[in-house]
Amino acid sequence: MRTAPTILHLDMDAFFAAAEQAAKPSLRGKPVIVGGLGPRGVVATASYEARRFGVHSAMPMAQARRLAPNAACLVPRFSLYRSVSEQVMELLGRLSPLVEPLSLDEAFVDLEAGGAAHDAPSARETGERLRADIRAVTGLTGSVGLAGSKMIAKIASEQAKPDGLVLIDPGTERDLLGPLPVRTLPGVGPATGEHLRRAGMTTVADLAEAGEDELVRLLGRAHGASLFRMALGHDDRPVVAERDAKSVSVEDTFDVDLHDRVRVRLEVDRLAERCVRRLRGSGHSGRTIVLKVRRYDFSTLTRSETLRGPTDDPAVVREAAGRLLESVDTTGGVRLLGVGVTGLADYTQEDLFAQAAAEAEAEAEAAAGAESEEGAPTVPEGAASETGEPQRPEPARPDPAERRWAAGQDVRHATYGPGWVQGSGVGRVTVRFEEPWSAPGRVRTFRVDDEDLEAADPLPLVRPAGRTEPPPAMGGGGSGQVGPASIPETVPDRRPG
């Protein structure tokens, strides 16, 4: 345990929702919910305005809509979130070489290792400077906790929310922890929490008073002893700069249960391809292929197959996942599918059969491409990027009548410039034209097949240096123009049905 609060924990405030509010001036100060928009969608993040209505992460989107009917419900834009996260992690890297990212919006930093702080005053100064730098670079806010251990620093950042800083002096940990619920401690989930409650332990102080022997009797040697140490405020875990990934996986929940076996197999193949892209992106290969199937009755089955050696070959992963699917009964319907790879390694064990199959597949694709040079290439129905945004084939465009626009999606119009989809349905798409650094923009409605409207990449949250001209959306006229007085206060969901 350290004698100075030189471990920093940063947690960005309502990260996804805050990024959307920063990108969309018309949503600032209003309830925003980010997550899946389908009938089975789940909330990823809710803004603090939406949380006042009881909305929280992991809640079904349908329930969130009922609690906050006037909230803007938006599809996640992970490309934007990753970009902002990289900016934040770069700022943390300037403080210390020991930065341990936990997710896109959360990380530990060892300030002592970087010489950024050695006592409480210097740690507080560093934390305040970090918060100011994050706001200047990204326009967002983050909460900072400072303490002598990772566990206490994380608890401190929770107490600092939103947009604050809390420093816990080493030696005061037990006073802080005593009245807190047992679920505050790492490793105490719903099941363990209920087990402890039945034993009469509801606060951290209760755990400390019970003693190590009692906790070992209730929870087992390893868990009981670890929990007793944490109840006393002891946590000597170091900040680890690089954490080895244990697995890579992707999964999709379907709006309607899948009953067609052929469709299920196609979805498994698609997930296998996505999983391999992530696997290669992380610089790994894997030895064990895992298939996850959640059926109509919410029963979840997991099947796995271990290969002779690690691979990052999409054909090998696809075929293994297909074999695993053959052992699963999907007669009643499938609501979720997932494909993962575990047993990760930094090298691959070449499989001659898979290599031959891949070469044959490449030759077939080349031949198909040569045959279709005179016509437009085709794209599988429902093709999409990993962020959930529509994916346009190159060089040909999809049939305009088939174009779908998701609420929150970035777009650009040839006349009105950049904007975002406010809603769509019955052959129309409504777009609000604004930029992160502009005033709330105007709303215009187009046909979904309008050739002047295209999907676009997210704009930076902070105005680029030298950019001073007003955005195109704020000027001009044209049909469908809506005056400032007509800008709605909330974002209606105009999806069909």
Secondary structure, DSSP 8 states (H G I E B T S, - for coil): --SS--EEEEEETTHHHHHHHHH-GGGTTS-EEEE--STT-BEEEE-HHHHTTT--TTSBHHHHHHH-TTSEEE---HHHHHHHHHHHHHHHHHH-S-EEEEETTEEEEETTTTTS-SSHHHHHHHHHHHHHHHHHHHS--EEEEEESSHHHHHHHHHHH-SS-EEE--TT-HHHHHTTSBGGGSTT--HHHHHHHHHTT--BHHHHHHH-HHHHHHHH-HHHHHHHHHHHTT-------S-----EEEEEEEEEEEE--HHHHHHHHHHHHHHHHHHHHHTT-EEEEEEEEEEETTS-EEEEEEEEEEEE--HHHHHHHHHHHHHTS--TT-EEEEEEEEEEEESS----HHHHHHHHHHHHHHHHHHHHTTTS-----TT-B-TTS-B---SSS---GGG----TT-EEEETTTEEEEEEEEETTEEEEEE--TTS---EEEEEETT-TTEEE-----SS--TT--S--GGGS---TT---GGG--SS-------
